[in-house]
Amino acid sequence: MSEALGRLERPAAESFQGRRKLLVVFLVFSHEKAPAEYAALCDRYWGQVAEQVAKLASRIGTVRHVYHESVWDAGEAGLALLERMSRHSHGIARSLCSGGAAMEALEDRDLAAELSDWERFVMLGFASSKVADLVSDLYSGALKQRNEHAIDVIQKTLGDDEVGLLFAREGHGLQFPADIEVFSVVPPAFDELHRWLRDHSRQPAEEKPEQESAATEGSEEEAGQ
């Protein structure tokens, strides 16, 4: 069962004693060309994430493992890869690893590359429904394998009574084992970002391209690593 930290009053440490715990942070990307208002909201979001992770860790235990989408190396190599993807999540991961957490290799590199390729095909669109169905099936299969691999990594590395932190895109589709207590870290700025994107999606088409690309380019760059 997943609980949103923003709605979690004060979890008693003893209620989670002996259980594995996983904090889940939704990835939000910015870019140097992003509108100033959007970039400021991203900075606020990540600042609130860092605060809430620290508060929760003080109650249920120190984070011992860090997992991040699109990271297929462990330790310093994984942190170096992450630094090229997202300065915000890298900053939090680096701080936790400096405190003793282990950066884990969540992904299989070949599976991640295959999924990224199929995602590009899906985003391009198709003239043929036959090709669309074929690519959709191949994409779904690759996604299933990738998700199974990621869960297997968490299952094997997160020990009894340990706390892990996972950075994943909203709607990640990962099915966590029943014996892992999952906490979704959802600070107030996350809803603000959603409202900003929703409000600006209503603007005339000619005003949107720069804003939309700023909000999505980081995710596309990550997939292409």
Secondary structure, 3 states (H helix, E strand, C coil): CEEEHHHCCCCCHHHHCCCEEEEEEECCCCCCCCCHHHHHHHHHHHHHHHHHHHHHHHHHCCEEEEEECCCCCCHHHHHHHHHHHCHHHHHHHHHHHHCCCEECCCCCHHHHHHHHHHHHHHHHCCCCHHHHHHHHHHHHHHHHHHHHHHHHHHHHHCCCCCEEEEEECCCCCCCCCCCEEEEEECCHHHHHHHHHHHHHCCCCHHHCHHHHHHHHHHHHHHHCC
